[in-house]
Amino acid sequence: MRELQYLTLDNNNLSELPETIGNLNKLFYLSLNKNKLRELPNSIGQLKKLLSLKLDENDISKINDSLCQLSKLQDLHLNFNKIKNLPKSIGSLKNLETLGLQSNYLTKLPSSIKSLEKLKVLRISENVFNKLDFSIWEIKNLKTLYASQNKIRELLIPKHISSNLEELFLDYNELIHLPEAIDNIKNLKYMDISNNKLYDLPNSISNLERLEELILSNNKFEYFPRCLANLKKLKSLGLGDNNLSEIPLLIENLSNLEILNLMYNKLTKLPKSISKLKKLKKLYLTGNNFSKSEIENIKEWLPDCRIVFAK
């Protein structure tokens, strides 16, 4: 057993691990998903060669410092547990690339999280965060942040950061506004902020020059945010389920747009300038109030586009 390198014990109703687990010092992969573990033995810290540790769907409420001694660990999955706090020593996992904390009871992360310089993917959806602090945005090489389905009202983004974040999921939160400092996330390509309480966007969002997909559906927008017209690389824009009554002429500026969702608004017409969106492939207009003549106009303006009008 001491030579064991790969161990999977998923779905075994385990309620505890023996201290002797630490004797498996050649182990590089350990999966304990879907058990009934409440805590880990201190000897877990002896698994110095461990690269991947999976503990999803257990009853773990506390992470002890010994786990944070796994200096080679690259993937740590703690989704669907009962964790309320992380130890400051989490910052010691210098080789960590993926950290899964979805569906726990976290309200904040320790500031030491910013020390995880190799971290690329962070999952904190379905917790109880009401804000995202500076330290999260300071994780140097983070590429993807999942923070959906929390109670986030505020994004505390530092004014001077060098972020490599490319994908940001903030849907189903309680955001009323975005900070002007949002443009510090200069590498952002995908942002989902649907199902919030947004009614406007900061002008600085127009500086997100690499943004390709933006989902703003199910918010409180009454006017098309004009700052969007400067997002030249935007390929997909979702503005469904808002209160838009008109689309401005400057929609033509989004020359790379391929998908546009305007479903369930209060639109009765579109500007003829939409005909200049030569790359548009899909236009969703269900749940608006277009007359038959306006529908015919739109079809004429966009002959190569799939248009959905169904009520």
C-alpha positions as CSV (number, residue, x, y, z in Angstrom):
1,M,0.0,0.0,0.0
2,R,2.9,2.4,0.7
3,E,3.7,2.4,-3.0
4,L,0.1,3.5,-3.9
5,Q,0.0,6.5,-6.2
6,Y,-3.7,6.7,-7.2
7,L,-6.6,6.2,-4.8
8,T,-10.3,6.7,-5.4
9,L,-12.8,6.1,-2.6
10,D,-15.9,7.9,-3.9
11,N,-19.4,6.9,-2.7
12,N,-18.4,4.8,0.2
13,N,-20.2,6.4,3.2
14,L,-16.9,7.2,4.9
15,S,-17.3,9.3,8.0
16,E,-13.6,9.6,8.8
17,L,-10.2,8.8,7.5
18,P,-7.6,7.0,9.7
19,E,-4.4,8.9,10.6
20,T,-2.5,6.1,8.8
21,I,-3.6,7.8,5.5
22,G,-0.4,9.8,6.0
23,N,1.7,6.7,5.4
24,L,0.7,6.7,1.7
25,N,3.5,9.2,1.0
26,K,3.8,8.3,-2.7
27,L,0.2,9.2,-3.4
28,F,-0.3,11.8,-6.1
29,Y,-4.1,11.5,-6.6
30,L,-6.8,11.1,-3.9
31,S,-10.5,11.2,-4.5
32,L,-13.0,11.1,-1.7
33,N,-16.1,12.6,-3.3
34,K,-19.6,11.8,-2.0
35,N,-18.8,10.5,1.4
36,K,-19.8,11.7,4.9
37,L,-16.4,13.2,6.0
38,R,-16.6,16.0,8.5
39,E,-12.9,16.7,8.9
40,L,-9.6,15.5,7.7
41,P,-6.9,13.9,9.9
42,N,-3.8,16.0,10.6
43,S,-1.7,13.3,8.9
44,I,-3.1,14.4,5.5
45,G,-0.3,17.0,5.5
46,Q,2.2,14.1,5.1
47,L,1.1,13.4,1.6
48,K,3.8,15.6,0.2
49,K,3.6,14.3,-3.4
50,L,-0.2,14.8,-3.7
51,L,-1.1,16.8,-6.8
52,S,-4.9,16.4,-6.8
53,L,-7.3,16.1,-3.8
54,K,-11.1,15.8,-4.4
55,L,-13.5,16.1,-1.5
56,D,-16.7,17.2,-3.2
57,E,-20.1,16.4,-1.5
58,N,-19.0,15.7,2.0
59,D,-19.9,17.3,5.4
60,I,-16.6,19.1,5.9
61,S,-17.1,22.3,8.0
62,K,-13.5,23.1,8.7
63,I,-10.2,23.0,6.9
64,N,-7.2,22.5,9.1
65,D,-3.7,23.9,8.6
66,S,-2.2,20.4,7.9
67,L,-4.0,20.3,4.5
68,C,-2.2,23.6,3.6
69,Q,1.1,21.8,4.0
70,L,0.5,20.0,0.7
71,S,3.0,22.2,-1.1
72,K,2.8,20.3,-4.5
73,L,-1.0,20.3,-4.6
74,Q,-2.4,21.6,-8.0
75,D,-6.1,20.8,-7.7
76,L,-8.2,21.1,-4.6
77,H,-12.0,20.4,-4.8
78,L,-14.1,21.2,-1.8
79,N,-17.4,21.9,-3.5
80,F,-20.7,21.1,-1.8
81,N,-19.5,21.0,1.8
82,K,-20.3,23.1,4.9
83,I,-17.2,25.3,5.1
84,K,-17.6,28.7,6.7
85,N,-14.0,29.8,6.8
86,L,-10.6,29.1,5.2
87,P,-7.4,29.2,7.2
88,K,-4.8,31.9,6.4
89,S,-2.4,29.1,5.6
90,I,-4.3,28.5,2.4
91,G,-1.9,30.9,0.9
92,S,0.9,28.3,1.4
93,L,-0.5,26.2,-1.5
94,K,1.9,27.9,-3.9
95,N,1.3,25.4,-6.8
96,L,-2.5,25.4,-6.6
97,E,-4.0,25.9,-10.1
98,T,-7.7,25.0,-9.4
99,L,-9.6,25.7,-6.2
100,G,-13.2,24.6,-5.9
101,L,-15.3,26.0,-3.1
102,Q,-18.8,26.0,-4.7
103,S,-21.8,25.6,-2.4
104,N,-20.4,26.2,1.0
105,Y,-21.1,28.8,3.7
106,L,-18.3,31.2,2.9
107,T,-18.8,35.0,3.5
108,K,-15.2,35.9,2.7
109,L,-11.8,34.6,1.8
110,P,-8.5,35.3,3.7
111,S,-6.3,38.0,2.3
112,S,-3.6,35.3,1.9
113,I,-5.6,34.0,-1.1
114,K,-3.7,36.5,-3.3
115,S,-0.5,34.6,-2.6
116,L,-1.8,31.7,-4.8
117,E,0.1,33.0,-7.8
118,K,-0.4,29.9,-10.0
119,L,-4.2,29.7,-9.4
120,K,-6.1,29.8,-12.7
121,V,-9.6,28.8,-11.7
122,L,-11.5,29.8,-8.6
123,R,-15.1,28.5,-7.9
124,I,-17.0,30.3,-5.1
125,S,-20.5,30.2,-6.5
126,E,-23.4,29.4,-4.2
127,N,-21.9,30.8,-1.0
128,V,-23.0,33.8,1.0
129,F,-20.5,36.5,-0.1
130,N,-22.0,40.0,-0.1
131,K,-18.8,41.6,-1.6
132,L,-15.7,40.5,-3.4
133,D,-12.6,42.0,-1.6
134,F,-9.4,43.4,-3.0
135,S,-7.5,40.1,-2.4
136,I,-9.5,38.1,-5.0
137,W,-8.8,40.6,-7.8
138,E,-5.1,40.5,-6.8
139,I,-4.6,36.8,-7.6
140,K,-2.0,37.4,-10.2
141,N,-2.7,34.6,-12.8
142,L,-6.4,33.9,-12.2
143,K,-8.1,33.2,-15.5
144,T,-11.6,32.2,-14.5
145,L,-13.7,33.3,-11.5
146,Y,-17.1,31.7,-10.8
147,A,-19.0,33.8,-8.2
148,S,-22.6,33.2,-9.3
149,Q,-25.5,32.8,-6.9
150,N,-24.2,34.7,-3.9
151,K,-25.5,37.9,-2.4
152,I,-22.8,40.1,-3.8
153,R,-23.7,43.8,-3.8
154,E,-20.2,45.3,-4.2
155,L,-17.0,44.6,-6.1
156,L,-14.0,46.1,-4.4
157,I,-11.6,46.2,-7.3
158,P,-8.2,47.9,-6.6
159,K,-7.4,51.0,-8.8
160,H,-4.0,49.7,-9.7
161,I,-3.9,46.0,-10.5
162,S,-2.5,43.8,-13.2
163,S,-5.2,41.2,-13.7
164,N,-5.1,38.3,-16.1
165,L,-8.8,37.4,-15.5
166,E,-10.5,36.3,-18.8
167,E,-13.8,34.9,-17.6
168,L,-16.1,36.4,-14.9
169,F,-19.3,34.8,-13.7
170,L,-21.4,37.1,-11.4
171,D,-24.9,36.1,-12.4
172,Y,-27.7,35.8,-9.8
173,N,-26.3,38.3,-7.3
174,E,-27.5,41.6,-5.9
175,L,-25.3,44.1,-7.9
176,I,-26.9,47.5,-8.4
177,H,-23.8,49.0,-10.0
178,L,-20.3,48.1,-11.2
179,P,-17.2,50.1,-10.1
180,E,-15.4,52.4,-12.5
181,A,-12.3,50.2,-11.8
182,I,-13.9,47.3,-13.8
183,D,-11.7,48.4,-16.7
184,N,-8.6,47.3,-14.7
185,I,-9.5,43.8,-15.7
186,K,-8.1,44.5,-19.1
187,N,-7.9,40.8,-20.4
188,L,-11.6,40.1,-19.8
189,K,-13.2,38.2,-22.7
190,Y,-16.4,36.9,-21.1
191,M,-18.6,38.4,-18.4
192,D,-22.0,37.2,-17.2
193,I,-23.7,39.7,-14.9
194,S,-27.3,38.6,-15.7
195,N,-29.9,38.3,-13.0
196,N,-28.8,41.3,-10.9
197,K,-30.3,44.7,-10.2
198,L,-28.2,46.8,-12.6
199,Y,-29.8,49.8,-14.3
200,D,-26.7,51.4,-15.8
201,L,-23.0,50.6,-16.5
202,P,-19.9,52.7,-15.8
203,N,-18.4,54.4,-18.9
204,S,-15.1,52.6,-18.1
205,I,-16.6,49.4,-19.3
206,S,-15.9,50.7,-22.8
207,N,-12.2,50.2,-22.1
208,L,-12.6,46.4,-21.9
209,E,-11.2,46.1,-25.5
210,R,-10.9,42.3,-25.5
211,L,-14.5,41.6,-24.3
212,E,-16.2,39.1,-26.7
213,E,-19.3,38.0,-24.7
214,L,-21.4,40.1,-22.3
215,I,-24.6,38.9,-20.7
216,L,-26.7,41.6,-19.1
217,S,-30.1,39.8,-19.2
218,N,-32.7,40.1,-16.4
219,N,-31.5,43.4,-14.9
220,K,-33.2,46.8,-14.7
221,F,-32.0,48.5,-17.8
222,E,-34.4,51.0,-19.3
223,Y,-31.9,52.4,-21.8
224,F,-29.3,50.7,-24.0
225,P,-25.9,51.4,-22.3
226,R,-24.1,53.6,-24.8
227,C,-20.7,52.7,-23.5
228,L,-21.2,49.3,-25.1
229,A,-20.9,50.8,-28.5
230,N,-17.1,51.0,-28.0
231,L,-16.7,47.2,-27.5
232,K,-15.4,46.5,-30.9
233,K,-14.6,42.8,-30.3
234,L,-17.9,42.0,-28.9
235,K,-19.4,38.9,-30.5
236,S,-22.3,38.1,-28.2
237,L,-24.5,40.5,-26.3
238,G,-27.4,39.5,-24.0
239,L,-29.9,42.2,-23.0
240,G,-33.0,40.0,-22.7
241,D,-35.6,40.5,-19.8
242,N,-34.9,44.2,-19.2
243,N,-37.1,47.3,-19.8
244,L,-35.6,48.6,-23.0
245,S,-37.9,50.6,-25.2
246,E,-35.5,51.5,-27.9
247,I,-32.1,50.6,-29.4
248,P,-29.9,53.5,-30.5
249,L,-28.4,54.0,-33.9
250,L,-24.9,53.4,-32.6
251,I,-25.7,49.7,-32.4
252,E,-24.0,49.7,-35.8
253,N,-20.7,50.2,-34.1
254,L,-20.7,46.6,-32.8
255,S,-19.4,45.4,-36.2
256,N,-18.3,41.9,-34.9
257,L,-21.5,41.1,-33.2
258,E,-22.8,37.6,-34.1
259,I,-25.5,37.0,-31.4
260,L,-27.8,39.6,-30.0
261,N,-30.5,38.8,-27.4
262,L,-33.2,41.4,-26.9
263,M,-36.0,39.1,-25.8
264,Y,-38.7,40.3,-23.4
265,N,-38.2,44.0,-23.5
266,K,-40.6,46.8,-24.6
267,L,-39.3,47.3,-28.1
268,T,-41.6,48.3,-31.0
269,K,-38.9,48.9,-33.5
270,L,-35.2,48.6,-34.3
271,P,-33.0,51.2,-36.0
272,K,-32.2,50.6,-39.7
273,S,-28.6,50.9,-38.7
274,I,-28.8,47.4,-37.4
275,S,-28.5,46.3,-41.1
276,K,-24.8,47.2,-40.8
277,L,-24.1,44.3,-38.5
278,K,-23.0,42.1,-41.3
279,K,-21.7,39.3,-39.1
280,L,-24.9,39.0,-37.1
281,K,-26.1,35.3,-37.2
282,K,-28.7,35.2,-34.5
283,L,-31.2,37.8,-33.3
284,Y,-33.6,37.0,-30.5
285,L,-36.7,39.3,-30.3
286,T,-39.3,37.1,-28.7
287,G,-41.6,38.9,-26.2
288,N,-41.6,42.4,-27.7
289,N,-44.3,44.4,-29.5
290,F,-43.2,44.6,-33.1
291,S,-45.8,45.3,-35.7
292,K,-46.0,43.0,-38.8
293,S,-44.6,45.8,-41.0
294,E,-41.6,46.3,-38.6
295,I,-41.0,42.5,-38.6
296,E,-40.8,42.6,-42.4
297,N,-38.4,45.6,-42.2
298,I,-36.1,43.8,-39.8
299,K,-36.1,40.6,-42.0
300,E,-35.2,42.8,-45.0
301,W,-32.4,44.5,-43.2
302,L,-30.9,41.3,-42.0
303,P,-31.4,38.7,-44.8
304,D,-28.6,36.4,-43.6
305,C,-29.5,36.4,-40.0
306,R,-31.7,33.9,-38.1
307,I,-34.3,36.0,-36.4
308,V,-36.7,34.7,-33.7
309,F,-39.9,36.7,-33.1
310,A,-42.0,34.0,-31.5
311,K,-44.3,35.4,-28.7
